[in-house]
Amino acid sequence: MYIIKTENYFDSAHFLKDYDGKCANIHGHRWCVTVEVASDTLSVEKQTRGMVVDFSSLKTDLKSITESLDHCLIIEEGSLKASTLAALDDEGFKIVSMPFRPTAENFAKFFYDKMTEKGHSVLQTTVYETENNCARYRA
């Protein structure tokens, strides 16, 4: 099996609602996302001959997702009062609401699904919350 990997980064803040500890407060990370794509065969198409997929395409697709999360506050749907959201919006802050608790584990699945939707044969994704702590998702 052939496996290729790319990575990208984004900076954002989040908090964990109903968490008993420091992570209940808004804090930020420089998230690192790696995506591994696998194939038993290599392409025979002219442009991508001898490749699993063109790295340029893989990097572009991952970057399109990470850019949407860069320099924002990522929240779980329903985790902030409507008045708080309105105040943040009024101040012009970028808020991204997710249907899940914004943990590294959930982001690993999120990136797996998004890259799969873009047509990649994803083997696994890894999301580093810090350089020492990461979560991996593999279907």
C-alpha positions in Angstrom: 0.0 0.0 0.0 1.2 3.5 -0.9 0.7 6.2 1.7 1.3 9.9 1.4 0.9 12.6 4.0 0.5 16.3 4.2 -0.1 18.7 7.0 -1.3 22.2 7.7 -1.8 24.5 10.6 -4.4 26.9 12.0 -4.6 29.1 15.0 -7.9 29.4 16.9 -9.4 29.5 20.3 -12.0 27.2 21.9 -13.3 26.1 25.3 -14.9 23.0 26.6 -18.4 23.5 28.0 -19.1 21.6 31.2 -15.4 20.7 31.6 -14.0 20.8 35.2 -10.6 22.3 34.7 -8.7 25.0 32.8 -10.0 24.0 29.4 -13.4 25.4 30.4 -11.9 28.8 29.8 -11.3 30.3 26.4 -7.8 29.4 25.3 -6.0 29.1 22.0 -3.9 26.6 20.1 -1.7 26.3 17.1 -3.5 23.2 15.7 -1.5 20.9 13.4 -3.6 18.7 11.1 -2.0 15.8 9.2 -3.9 13.8 6.5 -2.7 10.4 5.2 -4.1 9.1 2.0 -3.6 5.5 0.8 -3.9 3.5 -2.3 -2.9 0.0 -3.4 -2.1 1.3 -6.9 -0.6 4.4 -8.4 -2.3 6.6 -11.0 -1.7 6.0 -14.7 -3.2 9.3 -15.7 -0.7 11.6 -17.6 -0.5 14.4 -15.0 -0.5 12.2 -11.9 1.2 9.1 -13.3 3.2 7.4 -10.6 1.3 9.2 -7.8 -1.3 8.3 -5.2 -2.6 11.8 -5.7 -1.0 15.1 -6.6 0.4 16.6 -3.4 -0.7 20.0 -4.7 -4.3 18.9 -4.8 -4.1 17.3 -1.4 -2.5 20.4 0.2 -5.0 22.8 -1.4 -8.0 20.8 -0.2 -6.6 20.6 3.4 -5.7 24.3 3.4 -9.2 25.2 2.3 -10.6 23.6 5.5 -7.9 24.9 7.9 -8.2 28.4 6.5 -11.9 28.4 7.4 -11.0 27.8 11.0 -8.0 30.1 11.3 -8.0 33.0 13.8 -11.5 32.4 15.1 -13.3 31.2 18.2 -14.6 27.7 17.7 -17.6 26.9 19.8 -19.9 23.9 20.3 -23.5 24.7 19.2 -25.5 25.8 22.2 -22.5 26.4 24.4 -22.9 30.2 24.6 -25.9 32.3 25.5 -27.6 34.1 22.6 -26.7 37.4 24.2 -23.0 36.5 24.4 -23.0 35.4 20.8 -24.8 38.7 19.8 -22.2 40.7 21.7 -19.3 38.9 20.0 -20.9 39.3 16.6 -21.5 43.0 17.3 -17.7 43.3 18.0 -16.9 41.7 14.7 -15.3 38.5 16.1 -15.2 35.5 13.9 -17.1 32.6 15.5 -17.3 29.2 14.0 -20.0 26.9 15.5 -19.6 23.2 15.4 -22.2 20.5 16.1 -19.7 18.8 18.4 -17.5 19.6 21.4 -14.3 21.1 19.9 -11.8 18.5 21.0 -8.8 17.1 19.1 -10.7 13.8 18.9 -13.7 15.4 17.2 -11.6 17.5 14.9 -9.7 14.4 13.8 -13.0 12.9 12.6 -14.1 16.2 11.2 -11.0 16.5 9.0 -11.3 12.8 8.0 -14.9 13.4 6.8 -14.2 16.7 5.0 -11.2 15.3 3.1 -13.1 12.2 2.2 -15.9 14.4 0.9 -13.3 16.1 -1.3 -12.7 12.7 -2.9 -9.5 11.6 -1.1 -8.9 8.0 0.0 -8.1 9.0 3.5 -6.3 6.4 5.7 -6.2 8.6 8.8 -6.1 12.1 10.1 -4.2 13.4 13.1 -4.9 16.6 15.0 -2.2 18.0 17.3 -3.6 20.4 19.9 -0.1 20.9 21.2 3.2 19.4 20.0 2.9 16.6 22.5 -0.8 15.9 22.4 -2.8 14.6 19.5 -5.8 12.6 18.5 -6.1 10.3 15.4 -9.1 9.1 13.5 -9.1 6.1 11.2 -12.3 4.6 9.8 
